[in-house]
Amino acid sequence: MIDLHTHTIFSDGELIPFELVRRAREKGYRVIAITDHMDPSNMDFIIPRIVRAAEELNALQPVRVVPGAELTHLPPELIPEAVTKARELGAVIVLVHGETLVEPVQEGTNRAAIEGGADILAHPGLIKEDDVRLAAEKGVTLELSARKGHCLSNGHVASLATRHGAALVMNTDAHSPGDLIERGFAERVILSAGLDINAVDRVFSTAEGLVRTLTGG
């Protein structure tokens, strides 16, 4: 299992990084990204601590830990600069908290995330077709979510991504121990979005390729 969207006590998660990774290991994870919620007010505090945890964990146990960031509820005009700043601070993977159906995310966030070069647009809700086309052109990956509420638009996202050739990944958006899942359940979430078994393999291959590209190996 590769999961590129999780949270710790550095934002609204329940676990410290070491416990999150230990529990992920027991679920059969190979790679986990820690991508706590942040904005310009706290990213300089959170990212260096995630980086330090990742360095120590990667030296001591087999689950590869990727330090990241989820830019959350930023005004769209601030997103491109925040993506750049997060990377400067050490985030290897940058997500933007997309226009999920279950939160009042500002309209235009999906577009700004794609134009700003985020690696993954998380739970993009009823994303517009033009934005999916742009994501495909710019190589921004769209997320299918296992998280309650955010998963409601998985079918819409999968359908448009398939139509326009946009890349998809499957993430948990884990905030608590019970949110971590095994690969078999992740496969069923992907299938429930209307994709076929061949697409399941592509979704997992996309995650692997993204990790290789961003980490250099």
VEXNUZA-607472 format. One record per residue: residue in three letters; x, y, z of N, C-alpha, C in turn. Coordinates in steps of 0.2 Angstrom, whole numbers, padded with zeros to 4 digits, always signed. Layout:
N
alaXYZXYZXYZ;...
% end
This chain:
217
met+0004-0006+0000+0000+0000+0000+0004+0006+0000;ile+0003+0011-0004+0006+0017-0005+0001+0023-0003;asp+0002+0027+0002-0003+0032+0004+0000+0038+0004;leu-0002+0043+0000+0002+0049+0000-0002+0055+0003;his-0007+0054+0008-0011+0059+0011-0013+0057+0018;thr-0009+0059+0023-0010+0057+0030-0009+0063+0034;his-0011+0063+0040-0011+0068+0045-0009+0066+0052;thr-0005+0070+0056-0003+0069+0062-0005+0074+0067;ile-0003+0074+0073-0005+0079+0078-0002+0086+0076;phe+0002+0086+0071+0005+0093+0069-0001+0097+0065;ser-0006+0093+0064-0012+0097+0062-0018+0094+0066;asp-0023+0091+0062-0029+0088+0066-0029+0081+0066;gly-0023+0077+0065-0023+0070+0066-0022+0068+0073;glu-0023+0062+0075-0023+0059+0082-0016+0057+0084;leu-0012+0055+0079-0006+0051+0081+0001+0056+0080;ile+0006+0054+0084+0012+0057+0082+0015+0053+0076;pro+0020+0056+0072+0022+0053+0066+0025+0046+0067;phe+0029+0044+0073+0031+0038+0074+0026+0032+0075;glu+0020+0034+0078+0015+0029+0079+0011+0029+0073;leu+0010+0034+0069+0007+0033+0063+0010+0028+0058;val+0017+0029+0058+0021+0025+0053+0021+0018+0056;arg+0021+0017+0063+0021+0010+0065+0014+0006+0064;arg+0009+0010+0064+0002+0007+0063+0002+0006+0055;ala+0005+0010+0051+0004+0009+0044+0008+0003+0042;arg+0014+0002+0045+0018-0004+0044+0014-0011+0046;glu+0010-0010+0051+0006-0016+0053+0000-0017+0047;lys-0001-0012+0044-0007-0013+0038-0003-0015+0032;gly+0003-0016+0032+0006-0018+0025+0009-0012+0021;tyr+0009-0006+0024+0011-0001+0019+0019-0001+0017;arg+0020+0001+0011+0027+0002+0009+0029+0009+0009;val+0025+0013+0008+0026+0021+0007+0021+0024+0011;ile+0022+0029+0015+0017+0034+0017+0020+0041+0017;ala+0016+0046+0015+0017+0053+0015+0014+0056+0021;ile+0017+0060+0025+0014+0064+0030+0013+0071+0027;thr+0007+0073+0027+0005+0079+0023+0000+0083+0028;asp+0002+0085+0033-0002+0089+0038-0005+0095+0035;his-0011+0097+0037-0014+0103+0035-0010+0109+0037;met-0009+0114+0032-0005+0120+0033-0007+0126+0029;asp-0005+0132+0031-0006+0138+0027+0000+0142+0028;pro+0001+0148+0026+0007+0152+0027+0009+0153+0034;ser+0004+0153+0039+0005+0154+0046+0009+0149+0049;asn+0008+0143+0047+0011+0137+0051+0016+0133+0047;met+0017+0134+0041+0021+0129+0037+0028+0129+0039;asp+0031+0135+0041+0038+0135+0043+0039+0131+0050;phe+0033+0130+0054+0034+0126+0060+0033+0119+0058;ile+0028+0117+0054+0027+0110+0053+0031+0106+0049;ile+0033+0109+0043+0037+0105+0038+0044+0103+0041;pro+0048+0107+0044+0054+0105+0047+0053+0099+0052;arg+0048+0099+0055+0047+0093+0060+0045+0087+0057;ile+0041+0087+0051+0040+0081+0047+0046+0079+0044;val+0050+0083+0041+0056+0081+0038+0061+0078+0043;arg+0061+0080+0049+0065+0077+0054+0063+0070+0056;ala+0056+0069+0057+0053+0063+0058+0054+0058+0053;ala+0054+0060+0046+0055+0056+0041+0062+0054+0040;glu+0067+0058+0042+0074+0056+0041+0075+0050+0047;glu+0073+0051+0053+0074+0046+0058+0070+0040+0056;leu+0064+0040+0054+0060+0034+0053+0063+0030+0047;asn+0065+0034+0042+0068+0030+0036+0075+0027+0038;ala+0078+0029+0043+0084+0026+0045+0083+0020+0049;leu+0077+0019+0052+0076+0014+0057+0071+0008+0055;gln+0067+0009+0050+0062+0004+0049+0060+0004+0041;pro+0056-0001+0039+0056-0002+0031+0051+0002+0028;val+0046+0005+0031+0041+0009+0028+0044+0016+0026;arg+0044+0017+0019+0047+0024+0017+0042+0030+0019;val+0045+0034+0022+0041+0040+0024+0043+0046+0020;val+0038+0049+0017+0039+0055+0012+0036+0061+0016;pro+0041+0066+0017+0038+0073+0020+0034+0077+0015;gly+0028+0079+0017+0024+0083+0013+0020+0088+0016;ala+0015+0091+0013+0011+0096+0015+0004+0096+0011;glu-0001+0098+0015-0007+0099+0012-0010+0106+0013;leu-0009+0110+0008-0011+0117+0009-0019+0117+0009;thr-0021+0120+0014-0028+0119+0016-0032+0126+0017;his-0037+0127+0013-0042+0133+0013-0038+0139+0012;leu-0033+0139+0008-0030+0145+0006-0034+0149+0001;pro-0034+0156+0001-0037+0159-0004-0033+0157-0011;pro-0037+0156-0016-0034+0153-0022-0027+0157-0024;glu-0028+0164-0024-0022+0168-0026-0016+0167-0022;leu-0016+0164-0016-0010+0162-0012-0007+0155-0014;ile-0011+0151-0017-0009+0144-0018-0002+0143-0022;pro-0001+0146-0027+0005+0145-0031+0011+0147-0027;glu+0011+0153-0024+0017+0155-0019+0018+0150-0014;ala+0012+0147-0011+0013+0143-0005+0016+0136-0007;val+0014+0134-0013+0017+0127-0016+0024+0128-0016;thr+0027+0134-0019+0034+0135-0019+0037+0135-0013;lys+0034+0139-0008+0037+0139-0001+0037+0133+0002;ala+0032+0128+0002+0032+0122+0005+0038+0118+0003;arg+0039+0118-0004+0045+0114-0007+0052+0117-0004;glu+0052+0123-0004+0058+0126-0001+0060+0124+0006;leu+0054+0123+0010+0055+0121+0017+0056+0114+0018;gly+0056+0110+0012+0057+0103+0013+0052+0098+0011;ala+0046+0100+0010+0041+0096+0008+0042+0093+0001;val+0043+0086+0001+0044+0082-0005+0038+0082-0010;ile+0032+0081-0007+0026+0081-0010+0021+0086-0007;val+0018+0090-0012+0013+0095-0010+0006+0094-0013;leu+0002+0093-0008-0005+0092-0010-0009+0099-0009;val-0014+0100-0012-0019+0105-0011-0026+0102-0009;his-0029+0105-0004-0035+0103-0001-0041+0105-0006;gly-0043+0101-0010-0048+0103-0016-0055+0104-0013;glu-0059+0106-0018-0066+0108-0017-0071+0102-0015;thr-0069+0099-0010-0073+0093-0008-0080+0095-0007;leu-0085+0091-0007-0092+0092-0006-0094+0094+0001;val-0090+0092+0006-0092+0092+0013-0089+0098+0017;glu-0085+0102+0013-0082+0108+0016-0083+0114+0012;pro-0083+0120+0015-0084+0126+0011-0077+0129+0008;val-0074+0125+0004-0068+0127+0001-0069+0132-0005;gln-0065+0137-0005-0067+0143-0009-0067+0140-0017;glu-0072+0142-0021-0072+0141-0028-0065+0144-0031;gly-0063+0140-0035-0056+0142-0039-0050+0139-0036;thr-0051+0135-0030-0045+0132-0027-0043+0126-0032;asn-0047+0122-0035-0045+0117-0039-0040+0120-0045;arg-0043+0125-0048-0039+0128-0053-0033+0131-0051;ala-0032+0134-0045-0026+0137-0043-0021+0132-0041;ala-0023+0126-0038-0019+0121-0037-0016+0118-0043;ile-0020+0117-0048-0017+0114-0055-0012+0119-0058;glu-0014+0126-0058-0010+0131-0061-0004+0132-0057;gly-0004+0131-0051+0001+0132-0046+0006+0126-0046;gly+0005+0121-0049+0009+0115-0049+0009+0111-0043;ala+0004+0110-0040+0004+0105-0034+0005+0098-0037;asp+0007+0094-0033+0008+0087-0035+0002+0083-0036;ile-0002+0084-0030-0009+0080-0030-0014+0086-0028;leu-0020+0085-0032-0026+0089-0030-0030+0084-0026;ala-0031+0085-0019-0034+0081-0015-0042+0082-0015;his-0046+0076-0015-0053+0076-0015-0056+0082-0019;pro-0055+0083-0025-0057+0089-0029-0065+0090-0030;gly-0069+0085-0027-0076+0087-0027-0079+0086-0035;leu-0083+0091-0036-0086+0091-0043-0082+0095-0047;ile-0076+0093-0048-0071+0097-0052-0073+0098-0059;lys-0072+0103-0062-0074+0105-0069-0070+0101-0074;glu-0073+0100-0080-0070+0096-0085-0064+0100-0088;asp-0064+0107-0088-0058+0110-0091-0053+0110-0086;asp-0054+0109-0079-0049+0109-0074-0046+0102-0075;val-0050+0097-0076-0047+0090-0077-0042+0090-0083;arg-0044+0093-0089-0040+0093-0095-0033+0097-0093;leu-0034+0102-0089-0028+0106-0087-0023+0101-0083;ala-0026+0098-0078-0022+0093-0074-0019+0088-0078;ala-0022+0085-0083-0019+0081-0088-0013+0084-0091;glu-0014+0090-0094-0009+0093-0097-0003+0095-0093;lys-0004+0097-0087+0001+0099-0082+0004+0094-0078;gly+0001+0088-0078+0004+0082-0074+0002+0082-0067;val-0003+0086-0065-0006+0086-0058-0010+0080-0057;thr-0009+0076-0052-0013+0070-0051-0019+0072-0047;leu-0024+0068-0048-0031+0069-0045-0032+0063-0040;glu-0035+0065-0034-0035+0060-0029-0042+0057-0029;leu-0042+0050-0028-0048+0046-0026-0047+0045-0018;ser-0052+0047-0014-0052+0047-0007-0055+0041-0004;ala-0052+0038+0001-0056+0033+0005-0059+0036+0011;arg-0059+0043+0012-0061+0046+0018-0069+0048+0017;lys-0072+0047+0023-0079+0048+0023-0081+0055+0021;gly-0086+0056+0017-0087+0063+0014-0083+0064+0008;his-0077+0065+0009-0073+0066+0003-0074+0061-0003;cys-0075+0055-0001-0076+0050-0006-0082+0050-0010;leu-0087+0055-0008-0093+0055-0012-0093+0057-0019;ser-0087+0060-0021-0086+0063-0028-0082+0058-0032;asn-0079+0052-0029-0074+0048-0032-0077+0046-0039;gly-0083+0045-0040-0085+0042-0047-0085+0048-0052;his-0087+0054-0050-0086+0060-0055-0079+0061-0056;val-0074+0061-0052-0067+0062-0053-0064+0057-0057;ala-0066+0050-0056-0063+0045-0060-0066+0045-0067;ser-0072+0047-0068-0075+0047-0075-0072+0052-0079;leu-0071+0058-0076-0068+0064-0080-0060+0063-0081;ala-0057+0060-0076-0050+0058-0077-0049+0053-0082;thr-0053+0048-0083-0052+0043-0088-0054+0046-0095;arg-0059+0050-0095-0060+0054-0102-0055+0058-0104;his-0051+0061-0100-0046+0066-0102-0039+0064-0101;gly-0038+0058-0098-0031+0056-0097-0027+0059-0091;ala-0031+0061-0086-0028+0064-0080-0026+0058-0075;ala-0020+0058-0072-0018+0053-0068-0022+0053-0061;leu-0023+0047-0058-0026+0046-0052-0022+0043-0047;val-0023+0044-0041-0020+0040-0035-0026+0039-0030;met-0025+0034-0026-0029+0032-0021-0026+0034-0014;asn-0029+0038-0010-0026+0040-0003-0032+0039+0002;thr-0029+0039+0008-0034+0038+0014-0036+0045+0017;asp-0031+0050+0017-0033+0056+0021-0033+0054+0028;ala-0029+0049+0030-0030+0047+0037-0029+0052+0042;his-0033+0052+0047-0032+0056+0053-0032+0052+0060;ser-0034+0046+0059-0034+0042+0065-0032+0035+0063;pro-0031+0031+0068-0028+0024+0067-0033+0020+0062;gly-0040+0021+0063-0045+0017+0060-0045+0019+0052;asp-0042+0025+0051-0042+0027+0044-0037+0024+0039;leu-0032+0020+0042-0027+0017+0038-0031+0011+0035;ile-0029+0009+0029-0032+0003+0026-0027-0001+0023;glu-0029-0008+0021-0025-0012+0018-0026-0012+0010;arg-0022-0014+0006-0022-0013-0001-0029-0016-0004;gly-0031-0022-0001-0037-0025-0004-0043-0020-0003;phe-0043-0017+0002-0049-0012+0003-0048-0006-0002;ala-0042-0004-0003-0041+0002-0007-0043+0000-0014;glu-0042-0006-0016-0044-0009-0023-0051-0008-0023;arg-0055-0010-0018-0062-0010-0019-0065-0003-0019;val-0061+0002-0016-0063+0009-0016-0063+0011-0023;ile-0057+0010-0027-0056+0011-0034-0061+0008-0038;leu-0063+0002-0037-0068-0001-0041-0075+0002-0040;ser-0076+0004-0034-0083+0007-0033-0083+0014-0036;ala-0078+0017-0038-0078+0023-0042-0080+0022-0049;gly-0081+0016-0051-0083+0015-0058-0077+0013-0062;leu-0071+0012-0060-0065+0010-0064-0065+0002-0064;asp-0061+0000-0069-0061-0008-0070-0054-0010-0067;ile-0053-0017-0067-0047-0019-0063-0041-0017-0066;asn-0041-0016-0073-0035-0013-0076-0033-0006-0074;ala-0038-0002-0072-0037+0005-0070-0035+0004-0063;val-0037-0001-0059-0034-0001-0052-0026-0002-0052;asp-0024-0006-0057-0017-0007-0057-0013+0000-0059;arg-0017+0004-0064-0014+0010-0066-0014+0015-0060;val-0019+0015-0056-0019+0020-0050-0013+0018-0046;phe-0012+0012-0044-0006+0010-0040+0000+0012-0043;ser+0001+0011-0050+0007+0012-0053+0008+0020-0053;thr+0003+0024-0054+0004+0031-0053+0007+0033-0047;ala+0005+0030-0041+0008+0032-0035+0015+0030-0034;glu+0017+0024-0037+0024+0022-0037+0028+0027-0041;gly+0026+0028-0047+0029+0033-0051+0030+0040-0048;leu+0025+0042-0045+0025+0049-0042+0031+0049-0036;val+0031+0043-0032+0036+0043-0027+0043+0043-0030;arg+0044+0039-0035+0051+0038-0038+0053+0045-0041;thr+0048+0048-0044+0050+0055-0047+0052+0060-0042;leu+0048+0060-0037+0048+0066-0032+0054+0064-0027;thr+0056+0058-0026+0061+0056-0021+0068+0055-0025;gly+0067+0054-0031+0074+0053-0035+0075+0045-0035;gly+0071+0041-0033+0072+0034-0033+0067+0030-0030;
% end
